[in-house]
Amino acid sequence: MKAPVGKARGIPLKPKRRVRDYASFIYRSHKEAGPNAVRSSEFLACRQLRFPQPILLKLVSLEASRLSKTNRLKEITLQEISAAVTLVQKRIGSRAAA
């Protein structure tokens, strides 16, 4: 009779973080801070497009999380958020023109 063979033990893999985790974190932090905390001129220009603010925050947070994931960063910096704002502005502007 043979002895039972155990599993090969290696380094356990880290669970992959989903992009939505980052996006929901940014969205929640914006909701807690309130509209007075966001003072970016680009964001204020975005608000003039008559787009609902919760949806706008969700779009920006999702885009910022994609950018941080693309840059392989574990945290979202102000640079990603400002880049996400400009990308969302362009996307909304192109849809409004069409």
C-alpha positions in Angstrom: 0.0 0.0 0.0 1.3 3.4 -1.0 1.4 6.4 1.4 -1.0 9.2 0.6 0.7 12.0 -1.3 0.0 15.5 0.1 -0.4 18.7 -1.9 2.7 20.6 -3.0 2.8 23.6 -0.7 3.8 26.8 -2.4 3.3 30.5 -1.7 -0.4 31.2 -1.3 -1.6 33.6 -4.0 -2.9 37.0 -3.1 -6.6 37.5 -3.9 -7.0 39.8 -6.8 -8.7 43.1 -6.0 -11.5 44.1 -8.2 -11.6 47.5 -9.8 -15.0 48.1 -8.2 -13.5 47.9 -4.8 -11.4 51.0 -5.5 -14.3 52.7 -7.2 -16.6 52.2 -4.3 -14.0 53.4 -1.9 -13.6 56.7 -3.8 -17.4 57.1 -4.1 -17.9 56.5 -0.4 -15.2 59.0 0.5 -16.7 61.7 -1.8 -20.2 61.0 -0.3 -18.8 61.4 3.3 -16.9 64.5 2.4 -19.9 66.2 0.9 -20.1 68.6 -2.1 -18.2 71.4 -0.3 -15.0 69.3 0.0 -14.6 69.0 -3.8 -13.1 72.3 -4.9 -11.5 71.2 -8.2 -12.1 73.7 -11.0 -12.4 70.8 -13.4 -15.0 69.2 -11.3 -16.9 72.4 -11.0 -16.8 72.7 -14.8 -18.1 69.2 -15.0 -21.0 70.0 -12.7 -22.1 72.7 -15.2 -23.0 70.0 -17.7 -26.2 69.3 -15.8 -25.3 65.7 -15.0 -26.5 64.1 -11.8 -23.8 64.4 -9.2 -24.0 60.9 -7.7 -23.6 59.4 -11.2 -20.8 61.8 -12.0 -18.9 60.8 -8.9 -19.4 57.2 -9.7 -18.0 57.7 -13.2 -15.0 59.6 -11.9 -14.3 57.1 -9.2 -14.5 54.2 -11.6 -12.2 55.8 -14.0 -9.7 56.7 -11.3 -9.7 53.1 -10.1 -9.1 51.9 -13.6 -6.1 54.3 -13.9 -4.6 53.2 -10.7 -5.0 49.6 -11.7 -3.4 50.3 -15.0 -0.5 52.0 -13.3 -0.2 49.1 -10.9 -0.6 51.3 -7.8 -2.2 50.1 -4.7 -3.5 53.6 -3.8 -5.3 56.2 -5.8 -3.5 59.5 -5.9 -4.8 63.0 -6.7 -3.1 62.7 -10.1 -5.3 59.7 -11.0 -8.5 61.5 -9.8 -7.7 64.7 -11.8 -6.9 62.6 -14.9 -10.2 60.7 -14.4 -12.1 64.0 -14.2 -10.7 65.1 -17.5 -11.4 61.8 -19.2 -15.0 61.8 -17.9 -15.4 65.4 -19.1 -14.3 64.4 -22.6 -16.6 61.4 -22.6 -19.6 63.4 -21.5 -18.7 66.2 -23.9 -18.5 63.9 -26.9 -21.9 62.3 -26.0 -23.5 65.7 -25.7 -22.1 66.8 -29.1 -23.4 63.7 -30.8 
